[in-house]
């Protein structure tokens, strides 16, 4: 009998260790995922455009196809690569983050450039008009998955850099949790956003009370404004987070001057406000400077990205598709 109690005690001890490990993974995943907030917001802001113009019945299937591709990007491709980097080439993480930050700045600056200097035509491009609905859907999904791969690489790299020193399996579990949680959250929110106008229209048409019908019409009218707001927030997040990543990455690579200058400037501004507001003001000033830096670097990257990187990426994509 004493042997049985000893065995039960061992099992209870193992269960406690396992529960603590699960709790550690969840905690680390939430902390690591929060560091990638800017890229996550951008991912959620970019995706709705890929279902624009399709029949409402195809919206959720398209989102599911993109989400499935995102799971493959994160779990099958990027997670093993991230673990290899972490264990065999940790020095490469910060240069990769630096490149990712430059990409976010480039994307944000390009959105600003098109918003102020280009007016996009409504409807589909001439190339899209000649495609059948099925081929157009396939093309859109493939484009969305390629964009997701870049953003997912940034998310996973940021998450990896935020995980404290741990065992191989703890890092693997944490990265897997980050990948699953972020993908479910992003595409769950995207699905909700995309279908909200349909929900509002349904409420307006079949609502039993005038309040329900008015609420439905209000939702329908509000959704275009929400999508515009989401685009603005996503662009701001890209520029702010991109600039922040660059400043922090170069500091981790040995050049601390930019980070120190921004920190001292934020502290100097914060000293001019009441003590209760100093922390908030310091964060706002830091984010604003990071955002301005992101805009400047992004506009510098536009000719590089469009004239050099873009054509190279296009050639690679064609070979990959073939």
C-alpha positions as CSV (number, residue, x, y, z in Angstrom):
1,X,0.0,0.0,0.0
2,X,2.8,2.4,0.8
3,X,4.2,1.7,-2.7
4,X,0.9,2.7,-4.2
5,X,0.8,6.0,-2.2
6,X,4.4,6.7,-3.3
7,X,3.4,6.1,-6.9
8,X,0.4,8.4,-6.6
9,X,2.6,11.0,-4.9
10,X,5.1,10.8,-7.9
11,X,2.2,11.1,-10.4
12,X,0.9,14.2,-8.5
13,X,4.4,15.7,-8.6
14,X,4.8,15.1,-12.3
15,X,1.3,16.6,-12.8
16,X,2.4,19.7,-10.9
17,X,5.5,20.0,-13.0
18,X,3.5,19.6,-16.2
19,X,1.0,22.1,-15.1
20,X,3.7,24.6,-14.2
21,X,5.3,24.0,-17.6
22,X,2.0,24.6,-19.4
23,X,1.6,27.8,-17.4
24,X,5.1,28.9,-18.2
25,X,4.5,28.3,-21.9
26,X,1.2,30.2,-21.8
27,X,2.8,33.1,-19.9
28,X,5.8,33.3,-22.3
29,X,3.6,33.0,-25.3
30,X,1.5,35.9,-24.2
31,X,4.5,38.1,-23.4
32,X,6.3,37.1,-26.7
33,X,3.1,37.6,-28.7
34,X,2.5,41.1,-27.2
35,X,5.9,42.2,-28.5
36,X,4.7,41.5,-32.1
37,X,1.6,43.7,-31.7
38,X,2.5,46.0,-34.6
39,X,2.9,43.2,-37.1
40,X,-0.2,41.5,-35.8
41,X,-2.3,44.6,-36.3
42,X,-0.8,45.0,-39.8
43,X,-1.7,41.4,-40.6
44,X,-5.3,42.0,-39.5
45,X,-5.5,45.3,-41.4
46,X,-4.1,43.9,-44.6
47,X,-6.2,40.7,-45.0
48,X,-9.7,42.1,-45.5
49,X,-8.7,43.6,-48.9
50,X,-8.2,40.1,-50.3
51,X,-11.9,39.2,-50.0
52,X,-13.1,42.5,-51.4
53,X,-15.3,42.1,-54.4
54,X,-16.2,38.4,-54.0
55,X,-19.6,37.0,-53.3
56,X,-20.4,37.0,-49.6
57,X,-20.7,33.2,-49.6
58,X,-17.0,33.0,-50.6
59,X,-15.7,35.4,-48.0
60,X,-15.3,32.9,-45.1
61,X,-13.9,30.1,-47.3
62,X,-11.3,32.5,-48.6
63,X,-10.4,33.6,-45.1
64,X,-10.1,29.9,-44.0
65,X,-7.7,29.2,-47.0
66,X,-5.5,32.2,-46.0
67,X,-5.6,31.1,-42.3
68,X,-4.6,27.6,-43.2
69,X,-1.7,28.9,-45.3
70,X,-0.7,31.1,-42.3
71,X,-0.6,28.0,-40.0
72,X,1.6,26.3,-42.5
73,X,3.9,29.4,-42.8
74,X,4.3,29.6,-39.0
75,X,4.3,26.0,-37.8
76,X,5.8,24.1,-40.7
77,X,8.3,26.5,-42.1
78,X,9.1,29.4,-39.7
79,X,9.0,27.6,-36.4
80,X,11.8,25.0,-37.3
81,X,13.9,27.8,-38.9
82,X,13.4,30.0,-35.8
83,X,14.5,27.1,-33.4
84,X,17.6,26.4,-35.6
85,X,18.6,30.1,-35.4
86,X,18.0,30.3,-31.7
87,X,20.1,27.2,-31.0
88,X,22.8,27.4,-33.7
89,X,23.0,31.0,-34.9
90,X,21.5,33.3,-32.2
91,X,23.6,36.2,-33.5
92,X,21.4,36.2,-36.7
93,X,18.2,37.0,-34.9
94,X,18.8,40.8,-34.5
95,X,20.0,41.4,-38.1
96,X,16.8,39.5,-39.2
97,X,14.8,41.7,-36.9
98,X,16.5,44.8,-38.4
99,X,15.5,43.7,-41.9
100,X,12.0,43.0,-40.7
101,X,11.8,46.4,-39.2
102,X,12.9,48.0,-42.5
103,X,10.3,46.0,-44.3
104,X,7.5,47.3,-41.9
105,X,8.8,50.9,-42.5
106,X,8.8,50.3,-46.2
107,X,5.2,48.9,-46.2
108,X,4.0,51.8,-44.0
109,X,5.7,54.5,-46.1
110,X,4.4,53.0,-49.3
111,X,0.9,53.1,-47.9
112,X,1.3,56.8,-47.1
113,X,2.8,57.5,-50.5
114,X,-0.1,55.9,-52.3
115,X,-2.6,57.6,-50.0
116,X,-1.2,61.1,-50.7
117,X,0.1,60.8,-54.3
118,X,-1.9,58.1,-55.9
119,X,-5.7,57.5,-56.2
120,X,-6.6,53.9,-56.7
121,X,-9.3,53.1,-59.1
122,X,-12.4,51.4,-57.9
123,X,-13.0,47.9,-59.1
124,X,-10.6,45.3,-60.4
125,X,-7.5,45.9,-62.5
126,X,-7.6,45.0,-66.2
127,X,-5.5,41.9,-65.4
128,X,-8.0,40.8,-62.8
129,X,-11.0,41.3,-65.0
130,X,-9.9,38.7,-67.6
131,X,-9.6,36.0,-64.9
132,X,-12.4,33.8,-64.0
133,X,-13.8,34.0,-60.5
134,X,-12.2,30.8,-59.5
135,X,-8.8,31.8,-60.9
136,X,-9.1,35.2,-59.3
137,X,-9.8,33.7,-55.9
138,X,-6.8,31.4,-56.2
139,X,-4.6,34.3,-57.2
140,X,-5.8,36.4,-54.3
141,X,-5.3,33.6,-51.8
142,X,-1.8,33.0,-53.0
143,X,-1.0,36.7,-52.8
144,X,-2.4,36.9,-49.3
145,X,-0.4,33.8,-48.1
146,X,2.8,35.3,-49.5
147,X,2.2,38.6,-47.7
148,X,1.3,36.6,-44.6
149,X,4.6,34.7,-44.8
150,X,6.6,38.0,-44.5
151,X,4.5,39.3,-41.7
152,X,4.5,35.9,-40.0
153,X,8.3,35.8,-40.2
154,X,8.5,39.1,-38.5
155,X,6.0,38.0,-35.8
156,X,7.9,34.7,-35.1
157,X,11.3,36.5,-35.0
158,X,10.0,39.1,-32.6
159,X,8.4,36.4,-30.4
160,X,11.7,34.4,-30.5
161,X,13.7,37.4,-29.4
162,X,11.3,38.0,-26.5
163,X,11.5,34.4,-25.1
164,X,14.0,34.2,-22.2
165,X,16.7,31.6,-22.2
166,X,15.1,28.2,-21.9
167,X,15.2,24.6,-23.1
168,X,14.7,23.6,-26.7
169,X,11.3,22.1,-26.1
170,X,10.1,25.1,-24.0
171,X,11.1,27.4,-26.9
172,X,9.3,25.1,-29.4
173,X,6.1,25.0,-27.3
174,X,6.1,28.7,-26.8
175,X,6.6,29.5,-30.4
176,X,3.9,27.0,-31.4
177,X,1.6,28.6,-28.9
178,X,2.3,32.1,-30.3
179,X,1.7,30.9,-33.8
180,X,-1.6,29.3,-33.0
181,X,-2.9,32.1,-30.7
182,X,-2.0,34.9,-33.1
183,X,-3.3,33.1,-36.2
184,X,-6.6,32.3,-34.6
185,X,-6.9,35.8,-33.2
186,X,-6.0,37.6,-36.4
187,X,-8.2,35.6,-38.8
188,X,-11.0,35.3,-36.2
189,X,-11.1,39.1,-36.1
190,X,-10.8,39.4,-39.8
191,X,-13.8,37.0,-40.3
192,X,-15.8,39.0,-37.8
193,X,-14.9,42.3,-39.5
194,X,-15.7,41.0,-43.0
195,X,-19.1,39.6,-42.0
196,X,-20.2,42.4,-39.8
197,X,-21.9,44.3,-42.7
198,X,-23.8,41.1,-43.6
199,X,-24.9,40.8,-39.9
200,X,-26.0,44.4,-39.9
201,X,-27.9,44.0,-43.2
202,X,-29.7,40.9,-41.8
203,X,-30.6,42.8,-38.7
204,X,-32.0,45.7,-40.8
205,X,-34.1,43.5,-42.9
206,X,-35.5,41.0,-40.4
207,X,-35.3,42.8,-37.2
208,X,-38.5,42.7,-35.2
209,X,-38.1,46.1,-33.5
210,X,-37.2,49.5,-34.9
211,X,-34.2,49.6,-32.5
212,X,-32.8,46.4,-34.0
213,X,-33.4,47.6,-37.6
214,X,-31.7,50.9,-36.9
215,X,-28.8,49.2,-35.2
216,X,-28.4,47.0,-38.2
217,X,-28.3,50.0,-40.6
218,X,-25.9,51.8,-38.2
219,X,-23.5,48.8,-38.4
220,X,-23.8,48.7,-42.3
221,X,-23.0,52.4,-42.4
222,X,-20.2,52.2,-39.8
223,X,-18.2,49.3,-41.4
224,X,-16.6,51.3,-44.2
225,X,-15.4,53.8,-41.6
226,X,-14.1,51.0,-39.4
227,X,-12.1,49.5,-42.3
228,X,-10.6,52.9,-43.1
229,X,-9.7,53.3,-39.4
230,X,-8.2,49.9,-39.3
231,X,-6.0,50.7,-42.3
232,X,-4.8,53.9,-40.6
233,X,-4.1,52.1,-37.3
234,X,-2.3,49.3,-39.2
235,X,-0.1,51.8,-41.1
236,X,0.7,53.8,-37.9
237,X,1.5,50.5,-36.1
238,X,3.9,49.4,-38.9
239,X,5.8,52.7,-38.8
240,X,6.0,52.9,-35.1
241,X,6.9,49.2,-34.5
242,X,9.2,49.2,-37.5
243,X,11.2,52.2,-36.2
244,X,11.2,50.8,-32.6
245,X,12.5,47.4,-33.9
246,X,15.3,49.1,-35.8
247,X,16.4,51.2,-32.9
248,X,16.4,48.3,-30.5
249,X,18.0,45.9,-33.0
250,X,21.0,48.2,-33.7
251,X,21.3,48.7,-29.9
252,X,21.5,45.0,-29.4
253,X,24.1,44.8,-32.2
254,X,26.3,47.3,-30.4
255,X,25.2,50.8,-31.5
256,X,23.4,52.3,-28.6
257,X,23.4,56.0,-29.6
258,X,19.9,56.2,-31.3
259,X,18.2,54.4,-28.4
260,X,19.9,56.7,-25.9
261,X,19.1,59.9,-27.8
262,X,15.4,58.9,-28.0
263,X,15.3,57.9,-24.4
264,X,16.8,61.2,-23.2
265,X,14.5,63.2,-25.4
266,X,11.4,61.4,-24.1
267,X,12.6,61.9,-20.5
268,X,13.2,65.7,-21.1
269,X,9.7,66.2,-22.5
270,X,8.1,64.1,-19.7
271,X,9.7,66.2,-17.0
272,X,7.5,69.1,-18.1
273,X,4.3,67.4,-17.1
274,X,2.9,66.3,-13.7
275,X,4.4,63.2,-12.2
276,X,1.3,61.1,-12.7
277,X,1.5,61.6,-16.5
278,X,5.3,61.4,-17.0
279,X,5.4,57.6,-17.8
280,X,2.6,58.0,-20.4
281,X,4.1,61.1,-22.0
282,X,7.5,59.4,-22.1
283,X,6.0,56.4,-23.9
284,X,4.0,58.6,-26.4
285,X,7.1,60.7,-27.2
286,X,9.2,57.6,-27.7
287,X,6.6,56.0,-30.0
288,X,6.2,59.3,-31.9
289,X,10.0,59.5,-32.5
290,X,10.1,55.9,-33.5
291,X,7.2,56.5,-35.9
292,X,8.9,59.5,-37.5
293,X,12.1,57.5,-37.9
294,X,10.0,54.8,-39.4
295,X,8.6,57.2,-42.0
296,X,12.0,58.6,-42.9
297,X,13.6,55.1,-43.3
298,X,10.4,53.9,-45.1
299,X,10.6,56.6,-47.7
300,X,14.3,55.9,-48.2
301,X,13.4,52.2,-48.7
302,X,10.7,52.8,-51.3
303,X,13.0,53.1,-54.3
304,X,15.2,50.2,-53.0
305,X,12.2,48.0,-52.5
306,X,10.4,48.8,-55.8
307,X,13.4,49.0,-58.1
308,X,15.6,46.3,-56.6
309,X,14.0,44.0,-54.0
310,X,10.6,43.9,-55.8
311,X,11.8,42.5,-59.1
312,X,14.1,40.0,-57.4
313,X,11.2,38.8,-55.2
314,X,9.0,38.6,-58.4
315,X,11.6,36.4,-60.1
316,X,11.8,34.2,-57.1
317,X,8.1,33.9,-56.8
318,X,7.7,32.8,-60.4
319,X,10.3,30.1,-60.0
320,X,8.7,29.0,-56.8
321,X,5.3,28.8,-58.4
322,X,6.7,26.9,-61.3
